[in-house]
Amino acid sequence: MAAPANKPDKSSNPGVLGDTRSVLARILMQHKLIAKEDILRCERIAQKLDANTSFYQLLHRLKIVDEAQVLDALRDHGFCLPFGSMLVELGYIREVELRQILMVQQEDENKPKLGEIIIERQMMKENDVLRVLSSHMGLTWEEPDLPDCDQKFLSKTPLKTMDKLEFFPVRSDNEKVVVAFTDPLDQRARTEAASLYSTEILPVLTSRSTLKRLITLLVQHKKGAAAKLKNNTHQVGAPAQVYHILQAAINLGASDIHLEPLKERVRVRNRIDGVLREHSEIPVADYPGVVSRIKIEAGADIAERRRHQDGRIHFIDRATAQETDLRVSIYNTIHGECIVLRVLNRSETLPKLHEMEIPPLTLSRYEQQALEVPSGVIIVTGPTGSGKTTTLYSCISHLNNDSTCIITAEEPVEYVISGISQCSLDPKIGRSFDESLRHIVRQDPDIIVLGEVRDRHSAECAIQAALTGHKVLTTFHTEDSVGGLLRLLNMNIEPFLISSTVTCVLAQRLIRRLCENCKEEIPADRKTLNVLGWSAADLEDVSFYRGKGCHACHYTGYKGRVAVLEPLIVNDAIRDAILTKVAASELRRLSIEKSGLVTLLEDGLLKAATGITTLAEVRRTLPRVTTPRGLVELRRLTGVHS
């Protein structure tokens, strides 16, 4: 941590502490946090109390303002009050203690910073010092994790520079680079950072312990990457190279494998838990052979290098005999053919609905008002890679029993479930969507599963199947559950058909789960909470967590992913809204107020508040369409307890 490097603390001057109240009162009035009547009331009460009681402490006792509001207001007026005076005003130290600390500071030839003396003497916790100090400087205070830091900027920062000048890059923000400093007033560090990133920097405050932890993780990460590079780029034949690339990615739990030819190198990246991570490089001279080998295994044309191609690979791990299907996409770029392989792991255990961290009341409503309804359309919606297919299969598995006939039409079949009839569509041989659906209804099904609604025609087919008394499950691509209904309306399908058949639209995202091996409790990041729509008043002694990074999670702080769900039950209020084609904002409001909708953001915040994920992950992943309700209300709606 740091205290101001270039501005002396004026708390040593006579009369400064006496000026604190007037400065604070003026700022709080500017922010409309207090009125003149509040100041007069505090003056009357102060005459009856101990002289050591500060103006803020009186306001706080009267429940007029809290510390977070005061610090946020002071942050907009950086250096308006001396740091020591702020600590006294907020009640962290007494005036006599401040004067003693200032004397120690003046007598010590090393001129230690005020905050360092306070922490060394254990008068305050480091986090409390940093919180007040950031407000004093007019900056934000951040304690980022390694996965939150932009690798593009980290790669430009020598570890020695990071360690010596005590700063590290975090992310880009409106063409500026957010850089965390232990001392944001260190001009040498700021100049070096601006030079490294060749752009304007946006300084934030961080702790020295966070800096050291990130440097340690970076060193470990680079050692691991170097070892992988050495192991995976040795001179072997193309078949062996392809085998090792696929085997390593599957063993790491990758969902996608990227082989990307760049100007001077070919990199291999794996998408693990939704985030791309560089794994190794392929020698440029070897890459044509690797491409040809993948084309052969995928059934693509090895002589064609100008057009994009697709294919499939059936991979068998020689060590474990595990079988994995991979969908191959070959895309022609200016530097060569870029290959992406989607891992379709059929051996992966299908989660049951009650194992998916769905809030109790949310799961109960979804089962009773959607899954157990005998007919109608259930739509699972979300962007590519959001886990729609897995959730769809979990619903199918939940409904599967000896008295139910379930038939599917999929492209392709991604999970094989015992007891149901699954069909993989293949238009090349005439097994099209229309052809398959026409035969499905003759098979006496109770439940029909359509892999994906792609257009108006497939949507109408799903609705017609539901009108004949069948239950239909399918997937869609929209931002949220309300967007699913709106897209159906925009396909010019009759509103009365939608309102009479659709029973539920279930929106979904996947967010990274905290590593249980290394997660630790941290104070709430107020800036992130404010961005997400929560304030201190919405929290009830809530603990938030982060992952420190360990061997088990490859030093990311996360291990695995968890689904965030937004089920919109179509009740009478929503049906009426569909029939009258209300505006999107009104449909969303009715869904929340009349249908009990808990949004994706609200479910994500609940998971952060229960230690399943982090606020940073919620901010990175989930759409912010409406302001979330308070934690107490969300717990009541979902049955989630602290």
C-alpha positions as CSV (number, residue, x, y, z in Angstrom):
1,M,0.0,0.0,0.0
2,A,1.1,3.6,-0.3
3,A,0.3,7.0,1.0
4,P,0.7,10.2,-1.1
5,A,4.3,10.4,-2.2
6,N,4.6,14.0,-3.3
7,K,2.0,15.8,-1.1
8,P,2.8,16.3,2.6
9,D,0.1,15.5,5.1
10,K,-1.2,18.9,6.3
11,S,-2.6,17.3,9.5
12,S,0.5,18.5,11.3
13,N,-0.5,22.1,10.7
14,P,-2.4,23.8,13.6
15,G,-6.1,24.2,13.0
16,V,-6.4,21.8,10.1
17,L,-8.4,19.3,12.0
18,G,-10.8,22.0,13.0
19,D,-11.3,22.8,9.3
20,T,-12.2,19.2,8.4
21,R,-15.9,19.5,9.4
22,S,-16.6,22.6,7.2
23,V,-14.9,21.0,4.2
24,L,-16.7,17.7,4.7
25,A,-20.0,19.4,5.2
26,R,-19.6,21.4,2.0
27,I,-18.8,18.3,0.0
28,L,-21.7,16.2,1.4
29,M,-24.1,19.1,0.7
30,Q,-22.8,19.3,-2.9
31,H,-23.6,15.6,-3.3
32,K,-27.1,16.2,-1.6
33,L,-26.2,13.6,1.1
34,I,-27.0,16.1,3.9
35,A,-29.0,19.3,4.3
36,K,-28.3,22.4,6.4
37,E,-30.7,21.2,9.0
38,D,-28.6,18.0,9.5
39,I,-25.5,20.2,10.2
40,L,-27.4,22.3,12.8
41,R,-28.7,19.1,14.4
42,C,-25.2,17.7,14.7
43,E,-24.0,21.0,16.2
44,R,-26.7,20.8,18.9
45,I,-25.9,17.2,19.7
46,A,-22.1,17.8,19.7
47,Q,-22.4,20.2,22.6
48,K,-23.7,17.4,24.8
49,L,-21.1,14.8,23.7
50,D,-17.4,14.1,24.0
51,A,-15.4,16.6,22.2
52,N,-13.6,13.8,20.4
53,T,-16.8,12.8,18.5
54,S,-16.3,13.9,14.9
55,F,-18.8,15.4,12.5
56,Y,-19.0,12.2,10.4
57,Q,-19.5,10.0,13.5
58,L,-22.5,12.1,14.5
59,L,-23.9,11.8,11.0
60,H,-23.4,8.1,11.1
61,R,-25.0,7.6,14.5
62,L,-28.0,9.6,13.2
63,K,-28.1,7.2,10.2
64,I,-27.9,10.1,7.8
65,V,-24.9,8.8,5.9
66,D,-22.6,5.8,5.9
67,E,-18.9,5.5,5.3
68,A,-19.2,4.3,1.7
69,Q,-21.3,7.4,0.8
70,V,-18.7,9.7,2.5
71,L,-15.8,8.1,0.7
72,D,-17.5,8.1,-2.7
73,A,-18.2,11.8,-2.2
74,L,-14.6,12.6,-1.1
75,R,-13.2,10.6,-4.1
76,D,-14.7,13.2,-6.4
77,H,-12.7,15.9,-4.6
78,G,-9.2,14.3,-4.5
79,F,-6.8,15.7,-1.8
80,C,-9.5,18.0,-0.4
81,L,-8.7,16.7,3.1
82,P,-5.4,15.5,4.5
83,F,-5.2,11.7,4.8
84,G,-4.6,11.8,8.5
85,S,-7.5,14.1,9.1
86,M,-9.8,11.7,7.1
87,L,-8.7,8.8,9.4
88,V,-9.5,10.9,12.5
89,E,-12.9,12.1,11.1
90,L,-13.9,8.5,10.2
91,G,-13.0,7.3,13.7
92,Y,-10.2,5.0,12.8
93,I,-7.6,6.8,14.9
94,R,-7.7,9.6,17.5
95,E,-6.3,13.0,17.0
96,V,-3.6,12.4,19.6
97,E,-2.6,9.2,17.9
98,L,-2.3,11.1,14.6
99,R,0.0,13.6,16.1
100,Q,2.2,10.9,17.5
101,I,2.4,9.2,14.1
102,L,3.4,12.4,12.4
103,M,6.2,12.9,14.9
104,V,7.5,9.4,14.2
105,Q,7.3,10.1,10.5
106,Q,9.3,13.3,10.8
107,E,12.0,11.7,13.0
108,D,12.5,8.6,10.9
109,E,15.2,9.3,8.3
110,N,13.6,6.8,5.8
111,K,10.4,9.0,5.9
112,P,7.9,6.1,5.9
113,K,4.5,6.8,4.6
114,L,1.6,7.5,7.0
115,G,-0.3,4.4,6.0
116,E,2.7,2.2,6.4
117,I,3.3,3.3,10.0
118,I,-0.4,2.8,10.9
119,I,-0.4,-0.8,9.4
120,E,3.0,-1.6,11.0
121,R,1.6,-0.6,14.4
122,Q,-1.6,-2.6,13.7
123,M,-3.8,0.4,14.3
124,M,-5.8,-0.4,11.2
125,K,-6.2,-3.2,8.7
126,E,-4.5,-2.8,5.4
127,N,-7.8,-3.0,3.5
128,D,-9.3,-0.1,5.6
129,V,-6.2,2.0,5.0
130,L,-6.4,1.4,1.2
131,R,-10.1,2.1,1.1
132,V,-9.7,5.5,2.8
133,L,-6.5,6.3,0.9
134,S,-8.1,5.7,-2.5
135,S,-10.8,8.1,-1.6
136,H,-8.2,10.6,-0.4
137,M,-6.4,10.4,-3.7
138,G,-9.6,10.5,-5.8
139,L,-8.9,7.1,-7.3
140,T,-10.5,3.7,-7.2
141,W,-9.1,0.8,-5.2
142,E,-8.8,-2.6,-7.0
143,E,-7.4,-6.0,-6.0
144,P,-7.6,-7.8,-9.4
145,D,-6.9,-11.5,-10.0
146,L,-4.5,-12.7,-12.7
147,P,-7.3,-13.9,-15.0
148,D,-8.8,-10.3,-14.8
149,C,-5.6,-8.8,-16.2
150,D,-5.2,-8.4,-20.0
151,Q,-2.5,-10.7,-21.3
152,K,-1.8,-8.3,-24.1
153,F,-0.5,-5.7,-21.7
154,L,1.1,-8.2,-19.3
155,S,3.2,-9.5,-22.1
156,K,4.6,-6.0,-22.6
157,T,5.6,-5.6,-19.0
158,P,9.0,-7.0,-17.8
159,L,8.7,-8.7,-14.4
160,K,11.7,-6.8,-13.1
161,T,10.0,-3.5,-14.0
162,M,6.8,-4.6,-12.4
163,D,8.6,-5.7,-9.2
164,K,10.8,-2.6,-9.0
165,L,8.3,0.1,-9.8
166,E,5.4,-1.7,-8.2
167,F,2.7,-1.5,-10.9
168,F,0.9,-3.9,-13.2
169,P,-1.6,-3.5,-16.1
170,V,-5.2,-4.6,-15.6
171,R,-7.3,-3.9,-18.7
172,S,-8.2,-1.3,-21.4
173,D,-10.9,1.2,-20.7
174,N,-12.0,3.7,-23.4
175,E,-8.6,3.7,-25.2
176,K,-6.8,4.0,-21.9
177,V,-4.9,1.3,-20.0
178,V,-6.0,0.8,-16.4
179,V,-2.8,0.3,-14.4
180,A,-2.7,-0.7,-10.7
181,F,0.0,1.1,-8.6
182,T,1.0,0.6,-5.0
183,D,1.9,4.3,-5.1
184,P,-0.1,6.1,-7.8
185,L,1.8,9.3,-7.2
186,D,5.1,7.8,-8.1
187,Q,5.8,9.8,-11.3
188,R,8.7,7.5,-12.3
189,A,6.4,4.5,-12.3
190,R,3.6,6.3,-14.1
191,T,6.0,7.6,-16.8
192,E,7.4,4.0,-17.4
193,A,3.9,2.6,-17.6
194,A,2.8,5.2,-20.2
195,S,5.9,4.4,-22.2
196,L,5.4,0.7,-22.1
197,Y,1.8,0.8,-23.3
198,S,2.1,3.8,-25.6
199,T,-1.1,5.3,-24.5
200,E,-2.7,7.3,-21.7
201,I,-2.9,5.4,-18.4
202,L,-5.7,5.4,-15.9
203,P,-4.1,4.8,-12.4
204,V,-5.8,2.8,-9.7
205,L,-4.6,1.9,-6.2
206,T,-3.7,-1.6,-5.2
207,S,-2.0,-3.3,-2.3
208,R,1.6,-4.5,-2.3
209,S,0.5,-8.0,-1.3
210,T,-1.7,-8.2,-4.4
211,L,1.2,-7.0,-6.6
212,K,3.6,-9.7,-5.1
213,R,1.0,-12.4,-5.4
214,L,0.4,-11.6,-9.1
215,I,4.1,-11.5,-9.8
216,T,4.5,-15.0,-8.2
217,L,1.6,-16.3,-10.3
218,L,3.1,-14.9,-13.5
219,V,6.4,-16.5,-12.8
220,Q,4.7,-19.9,-12.2
221,H,2.5,-19.5,-15.3
222,K,5.5,-18.6,-17.5
223,K,7.5,-21.6,-16.2
224,G,4.5,-23.9,-17.0
225,A,4.1,-22.4,-20.4
226,A,7.8,-22.8,-21.2
227,A,7.6,-26.5,-20.2
228,K,4.5,-27.1,-22.4
229,L,6.2,-25.3,-25.3
230,K,9.3,-27.5,-24.9
231,N,7.2,-30.7,-24.7
232,N,4.8,-30.0,-27.5
233,T,7.0,-28.4,-30.3
234,H,9.8,-30.9,-30.5
235,Q,10.4,-32.3,-34.0
236,V,7.9,-35.1,-34.5
237,G,5.8,-36.1,-37.5
238,A,2.4,-34.4,-38.2
239,P,0.3,-37.4,-37.0
240,A,2.0,-37.4,-33.6
241,Q,1.8,-33.6,-33.3
242,V,-1.9,-33.6,-34.0
243,Y,-2.5,-36.5,-31.6
244,H,-0.6,-34.7,-28.8
245,I,-2.4,-31.4,-29.4
246,L,-5.8,-33.1,-29.2
247,Q,-4.9,-35.3,-26.3
248,A,-3.5,-32.4,-24.2
249,A,-6.6,-30.2,-24.9
250,I,-9.1,-33.0,-24.0
251,N,-7.2,-33.9,-20.8
252,L,-7.3,-30.2,-19.8
253,G,-11.1,-30.1,-20.3
254,A,-11.0,-27.7,-23.3
255,S,-14.2,-27.1,-25.1
256,D,-12.5,-25.7,-28.2
257,I,-9.0,-26.0,-29.7
258,H,-7.6,-23.1,-31.8
259,L,-4.7,-23.5,-34.3
260,E,-4.0,-20.0,-35.5
261,P,-1.4,-19.1,-38.1
262,L,-0.1,-15.6,-37.4
263,K,2.5,-13.5,-39.3
264,E,5.6,-15.1,-37.7
265,R,4.3,-18.1,-35.7
266,V,1.5,-20.6,-35.3
267,R,-0.1,-20.7,-31.8
268,V,-2.3,-23.3,-30.2
269,R,-4.9,-22.0,-27.8
270,N,-7.5,-23.9,-25.7
271,R,-10.8,-22.6,-24.5
272,I,-11.0,-23.8,-20.9
273,D,-13.9,-22.7,-18.7
274,G,-15.0,-20.3,-21.4
275,V,-11.6,-18.5,-21.5
276,L,-9.0,-18.9,-24.3
277,R,-5.5,-19.8,-22.9
278,E,-2.3,-20.1,-25.0
279,H,-1.0,-23.7,-24.8
280,S,1.9,-24.0,-27.2
281,E,3.3,-23.2,-30.6
282,I,3.7,-25.2,-33.8
283,P,6.9,-24.6,-35.8
284,V,5.9,-22.7,-39.0
285,A,7.6,-25.2,-41.2
286,D,5.5,-28.1,-39.6
287,Y,2.1,-26.4,-39.9
288,P,1.2,-27.4,-43.5
289,G,1.7,-31.0,-42.5
290,V,-0.5,-30.6,-39.4
291,V,-3.2,-29.0,-41.5
292,S,-3.1,-31.8,-44.0
293,R,-3.3,-34.4,-41.3
294,I,-6.3,-32.8,-39.7
295,K,-8.0,-32.6,-43.1
296,I,-7.4,-36.3,-43.7
297,E,-8.9,-37.2,-40.3
298,A,-11.8,-34.8,-40.7
299,G,-12.7,-36.1,-44.2
300,A,-11.9,-32.7,-45.8
301,D,-10.2,-32.0,-49.2
302,I,-6.5,-31.8,-48.5
303,A,-5.9,-30.2,-52.0
304,E,-8.4,-27.3,-51.4
305,R,-6.7,-24.4,-49.7
306,R,-8.8,-21.5,-51.0
307,R,-12.2,-22.3,-49.6
308,H,-13.5,-22.8,-46.0
309,Q,-14.2,-26.4,-45.1
310,D,-15.9,-28.4,-42.3
311,G,-15.5,-31.9,-41.0
312,R,-15.5,-34.3,-38.0
313,I,-12.8,-36.3,-36.2
314,H,-13.4,-39.3,-34.0
315,F,-10.5,-39.3,-31.6
316,I,-9.4,-42.2,-29.4
317,D,-6.9,-41.7,-26.5
318,R,-4.4,-44.5,-26.8
319,A,-3.7,-44.4,-23.0
320,T,-7.3,-44.5,-21.7
321,A,-9.3,-45.7,-24.8
322,Q,-11.6,-42.7,-24.2
323,E,-13.5,-41.7,-27.4
324,T,-14.2,-38.1,-28.2
325,D,-15.8,-36.5,-31.3
326,L,-14.5,-33.2,-32.6
327,R,-16.3,-30.8,-35.0
328,V,-13.7,-29.2,-37.3
329,S,-13.9,-25.8,-38.9
330,I,-11.2,-24.7,-41.4
331,Y,-11.1,-21.0,-42.2
332,N,-8.9,-19.5,-44.9
333,T,-7.0,-16.4,-43.6
334,I,-4.2,-14.2,-45.1
335,H,-1.6,-16.1,-43.1
336,G,-2.9,-19.6,-43.8
337,E,-5.7,-21.9,-42.8
338,C,-7.0,-21.3,-39.3
339,I,-8.5,-24.4,-37.6
340,V,-10.9,-24.6,-34.7
341,L,-12.0,-27.9,-33.3
342,R,-15.1,-28.1,-31.0
343,V,-14.8,-30.9,-28.5
344,L,-18.0,-33.0,-28.3
345,N,-17.3,-35.2,-25.3
346,R,-20.1,-37.8,-25.2
347,S,-18.5,-39.6,-22.2
348,E,-18.9,-36.5,-20.1
349,T,-21.4,-37.1,-17.2
350,L,-24.7,-35.4,-17.8
351,P,-25.6,-33.3,-14.7
352,K,-29.0,-33.7,-13.1
353,L,-31.1,-30.6,-12.6
354,H,-30.8,-30.6,-8.9
355,E,-27.0,-30.7,-9.3
356,M,-26.8,-27.5,-11.3
357,E,-26.8,-25.0,-8.4
358,I,-30.3,-23.8,-9.4
359,P,-32.0,-21.9,-6.5
360,P,-34.5,-24.1,-4.7
361,L,-37.7,-22.1,-5.4
362,T,-36.5,-21.4,-9.0
363,L,-36.1,-25.1,-9.7
364,S,-39.4,-26.0,-8.1
365,R,-41.3,-23.4,-10.2
366,Y,-39.5,-24.6,-13.4
367,E,-40.4,-28.3,-12.7
368,Q,-44.0,-27.7,-11.7
369,Q,-45.0,-25.0,-14.2
370,A,-42.9,-26.0,-17.2
371,L,-41.4,-29.5,-17.2
372,E,-44.5,-31.2,-15.6
373,V,-47.0,-29.5,-17.9
374,P,-48.2,-32.2,-20.4
375,S,-47.9,-30.1,-23.6
376,G,-46.4,-26.9,-24.8
377,V,-43.0,-25.6,-26.0
378,I,-40.0,-25.1,-23.6
379,I,-37.2,-23.1,-25.2
380,V,-33.6,-23.0,-23.8
381,T,-32.0,-19.9,-25.1
382,G,-28.6,-18.2,-25.0
383,P,-25.5,-17.5,-27.2
384,T,-23.2,-20.1,-28.6
385,G,-21.2,-21.9,-25.9
386,S,-23.6,-21.0,-23.1
387,G,-24.4,-24.6,-22.2
388,K,-27.9,-24.8,-23.8
389,T,-27.5,-28.3,-25.1
390,T,-26.3,-29.7,-21.8
391,T,-29.3,-28.1,-20.0
392,L,-31.6,-29.4,-22.7
393,Y,-30.3,-32.9,-22.2
394,S,-30.6,-32.6,-18.4
395,C,-34.3,-31.7,-18.9
396,I,-34.8,-34.7,-21.2
397,S,-33.1,-37.0,-18.7
398,H,-35.4,-35.6,-16.0
399,L,-38.5,-36.4,-18.0
400,N,-37.3,-39.8,-19.2
401,N,-39.1,-42.8,-17.7
402,D,-40.7,-46.1,-18.7
403,S,-44.1,-44.5,-19.4
404,T,-42.9,-41.7,-21.6
405,C,-41.9,-41.8,-25.3
406,I,-39.2,-39.3,-26.2
407,I,-38.0,-38.8,-29.8
408,T,-35.3,-36.3,-30.9
409,A,-34.2,-34.7,-34.2
410,E,-30.7,-33.2,-33.6
411,E,-27.8,-32.0,-35.6
412,P,-25.7,-33.6,-34.3
413,V,-26.5,-35.9,-31.4
414,E,-24.2,-34.7,-28.6
415,Y,-25.2,-36.9,-25.7
416,V,-26.6,-40.5,-25.9
417,I,-29.3,-41.1,-23.4
418,S,-30.6,-44.6,-22.7
419,G,-34.3,-45.1,-23.2
420,I,-35.0,-42.4,-25.8
421,S,-35.0,-42.5,-29.7
422,Q,-32.4,-40.1,-31.0
423,C,-32.0,-39.1,-34.7
424,S,-29.0,-37.2,-36.2
425,L,-30.1,-35.1,-39.1
426,D,-28.3,-35.4,-42.4
427,P,-29.7,-33.4,-45.3
428,K,-27.2,-35.0,-47.7
429,I,-29.2,-38.2,-47.6
430,G,-32.6,-36.6,-47.3
431,R,-32.8,-36.9,-43.5
432,S,-33.8,-33.2,-43.2
433,F,-35.6,-31.3,-40.5
434,D,-39.0,-31.4,-42.3
435,E,-38.7,-35.0,-43.3
436,S,-37.8,-36.1,-39.8
437,L,-40.5,-34.1,-38.1
438,R,-43.2,-35.5,-40.4
439,H,-42.2,-39.0,-39.3
440,I,-41.7,-38.1,-35.7
441,V,-45.4,-37.3,-35.2
442,R,-46.3,-40.8,-36.5
443,Q,-44.1,-42.4,-33.9
444,D,-46.7,-41.7,-31.1
445,P,-44.3,-39.5,-29.1
446,D,-45.1,-37.8,-25.8
447,I,-42.1,-35.5,-26.0
448,I,-40.4,-34.2,-29.1
449,V,-36.9,-32.7,-28.9
450,L,-35.8,-30.4,-31.7
451,G,-32.1,-29.6,-31.6
452,E,-32.4,-25.9,-32.5
453,V,-34.9,-23.4,-33.9
454,R,-33.0,-21.7,-36.7
455,D,-35.7,-19.8,-38.6
456,R,-39.4,-19.1,-38.9
457,H,-40.2,-22.4,-40.5
458,S,-38.6,-24.5,-37.7
459,A,-40.3,-22.3,-35.1
460,E,-43.7,-22.9,-36.7
461,C,-43.0,-26.6,-36.8
462,A,-42.3,-26.6,-33.0
463,I,-45.5,-24.7,-32.3
464,Q,-47.6,-26.9,-34.6
465,A,-46.3,-30.0,-32.8
466,A,-47.3,-28.5,-29.4
467,L,-50.7,-27.6,-30.8
468,T,-51.3,-31.3,-31.4
469,G,-50.8,-32.1,-27.7
470,H,-47.1,-32.8,-27.6
471,K,-44.5,-31.4,-25.3
472,V,-41.7,-29.9,-27.3
473,L,-38.2,-28.9,-26.1
474,T,-35.8,-26.9,-28.3
475,T,-33.0,-24.3,-28.2
476,F,-32.7,-20.8,-29.5
477,H,-30.1,-18.0,-29.8
478,T,-31.1,-14.9,-27.9
479,E,-29.7,-12.6,-25.2
480,D,-32.2,-13.4,-22.5
481,S,-35.6,-15.0,-21.9
482,V,-37.7,-12.0,-22.8
483,G,-35.6,-11.7,-26.0
484,G,-36.7,-15.3,-26.9
485,L,-40.4,-14.2,-26.9
486,L,-39.6,-11.1,-28.8
487,R,-37.7,-13.0,-31.5
488,L,-40.7,-15.3,-32.0
489,L,-42.9,-12.3,-32.4
490,N,-40.4,-10.7,-34.9
491,M,-40.6,-13.9,-37.0
492,N,-44.2,-12.9,-37.8
493,I,-45.6,-15.9,-36.0
494,E,-49.2,-15.2,-34.9
495,P,-49.1,-13.9,-31.3
496,F,-52.0,-16.2,-30.3
497,L,-50.0,-19.3,-31.4
498,I,-47.0,-18.2,-29.3
499,S,-49.2,-17.3,-26.2
500,S,-51.1,-20.6,-26.4
501,T,-48.1,-22.9,-26.8
502,V,-44.9,-21.5,-25.2
503,T,-44.8,-22.5,-21.5
504,C,-41.3,-21.4,-20.6
505,V,-38.3,-19.6,-22.1
506,L,-35.1,-20.5,-20.1
507,A,-32.2,-18.2,-20.7
508,Q,-28.7,-19.4,-19.8
509,R,-25.1,-18.4,-19.4
510,L,-22.0,-20.2,-18.1
511,I,-19.7,-18.5,-15.5
512,R,-16.5,-19.8,-14.0
513,R,-16.7,-21.5,-10.7
514,L,-14.3,-20.5,-7.9
515,C,-11.6,-23.1,-7.1
516,E,-12.5,-24.6,-3.8
517,N,-8.8,-25.4,-3.1
518,C,-7.6,-21.7,-3.0
519,K,-10.6,-19.4,-2.6
520,E,-10.4,-16.8,0.0
521,E,-12.7,-14.2,1.5
522,I,-12.3,-10.6,0.4
523,P,-14.1,-7.3,1.0
524,A,-16.8,-6.3,-1.5
525,D,-15.5,-4.3,-4.5
526,R,-17.8,-1.3,-4.2
527,K,-17.0,-0.1,-7.7
528,T,-18.0,-3.4,-9.3
529,L,-21.1,-3.6,-7.1
530,N,-22.1,-0.1,-8.2
531,V,-21.5,-1.0,-11.9
532,L,-23.7,-4.1,-11.4
533,G,-26.4,-2.1,-9.7
534,W,-26.0,-3.0,-6.0
535,S,-25.1,-0.6,-3.2
536,A,-24.0,-1.2,0.4
537,A,-27.6,-1.0,1.5
538,D,-28.4,-4.1,-0.6
539,L,-25.9,-6.2,1.4
540,E,-26.4,-7.9,4.7
541,D,-23.0,-8.8,6.1
542,V,-22.2,-10.6,2.9
543,S,-18.8,-12.2,2.2
544,F,-17.4,-12.3,-1.3
545,Y,-14.6,-14.5,-2.5
546,R,-11.8,-14.8,-5.0
547,G,-9.4,-17.5,-6.0
548,K,-5.8,-16.9,-5.1
549,G,-4.6,-19.3,-7.8
550,C,-3.0,-22.8,-7.2
551,H,-1.8,-25.9,-9.0
552,A,-5.3,-27.4,-9.0
553,C,-6.8,-24.6,-11.1
554,H,-3.6,-23.8,-13.2
555,Y,-3.3,-20.6,-11.2
556,T,-6.4,-19.0,-12.6
557,G,-8.5,-19.0,-9.4
558,Y,-11.3,-20.8,-11.2
559,K,-12.1,-24.5,-11.8
560,G,-15.1,-25.6,-13.8
561,R,-18.2,-23.6,-14.7
562,V,-21.7,-23.3,-13.4
563,A,-24.9,-22.4,-15.2
564,V,-26.7,-19.1,-14.5
565,L,-30.4,-19.5,-15.4
566,E,-33.3,-17.2,-16.1
567,P,-36.6,-19.1,-16.5
568,L,-39.5,-17.0,-17.7
569,I,-42.8,-18.9,-17.0
570,V,-45.5,-17.8,-19.4
571,N,-48.5,-17.2,-17.2
572,D,-51.7,-15.3,-18.0
573,A,-50.1,-11.8,-17.6
574,I,-47.4,-12.7,-20.1
575,R,-49.9,-14.3,-22.5
576,D,-52.0,-11.1,-22.5
577,A,-48.8,-9.0,-23.1
578,I,-47.9,-11.3,-26.1
579,L,-51.4,-11.0,-27.6
580,T,-51.3,-7.1,-27.3
581,K,-47.6,-7.0,-28.6
582,V,-46.4,-4.7,-25.7
583,A,-43.1,-3.0,-25.9
584,A,-39.9,-4.9,-24.9
585,S,-39.4,-2.9,-21.7
586,E,-43.0,-3.4,-20.7
587,L,-42.8,-7.2,-21.3
588,R,-39.6,-7.3,-19.2
589,R,-41.3,-5.4,-16.4
590,L,-44.3,-7.7,-16.4
591,S,-42.1,-10.7,-16.4
592,I,-40.3,-9.5,-13.3
593,E,-43.4,-8.2,-11.4
594,K,-46.1,-10.8,-12.5
595,S,-44.2,-13.9,-13.5
596,G,-41.6,-14.0,-10.8
597,L,-38.7,-13.7,-13.2
598,V,-35.2,-13.6,-11.6
599,T,-32.8,-12.2,-14.2
600,L,-29.5,-13.7,-15.3
601,L,-27.7,-10.8,-13.5
602,E,-29.6,-11.4,-10.3
603,D,-28.9,-15.2,-10.3
604,G,-25.2,-14.4,-10.9
605,L,-25.1,-11.9,-8.0
606,L,-26.7,-14.6,-5.8
607,K,-24.0,-17.0,-6.8
608,A,-21.3,-14.5,-6.0
609,A,-22.9,-13.8,-2.6
610,T,-22.9,-17.5,-1.8
611,G,-19.2,-18.0,-2.8
612,I,-19.8,-20.0,-6.0
613,T,-18.2,-17.3,-8.3
614,T,-16.8,-13.8,-8.2
615,L,-18.2,-10.4,-8.8
616,A,-15.6,-9.9,-11.5
617,E,-16.9,-13.0,-13.3
618,V,-20.5,-11.8,-13.0
619,R,-19.5,-8.4,-14.4
620,R,-17.5,-10.0,-17.3
621,T,-20.2,-12.5,-18.4
622,L,-23.8,-11.5,-17.6
623,P,-26.0,-8.9,-19.4
624,R,-27.1,-5.9,-17.4
625,V,-30.6,-5.2,-18.8
626,T,-32.4,-4.0,-15.6
627,T,-31.3,-2.9,-12.1
628,P,-31.1,-5.9,-9.8
629,R,-33.2,-6.1,-6.7
630,G,-31.7,-6.2,-3.2
631,L,-30.2,-9.4,-1.8
632,V,-32.9,-9.8,0.8
633,E,-35.6,-9.8,-1.8
634,L,-33.7,-12.1,-4.1
635,R,-33.2,-14.6,-1.3
636,R,-36.9,-14.5,-0.6
637,L,-37.8,-15.1,-4.3
638,T,-35.3,-18.0,-4.8
639,G,-35.1,-19.7,-1.4
640,V,-31.3,-19.2,-1.3
641,H,-29.9,-18.6,2.2
642,S,-26.6,-17.2,3.3
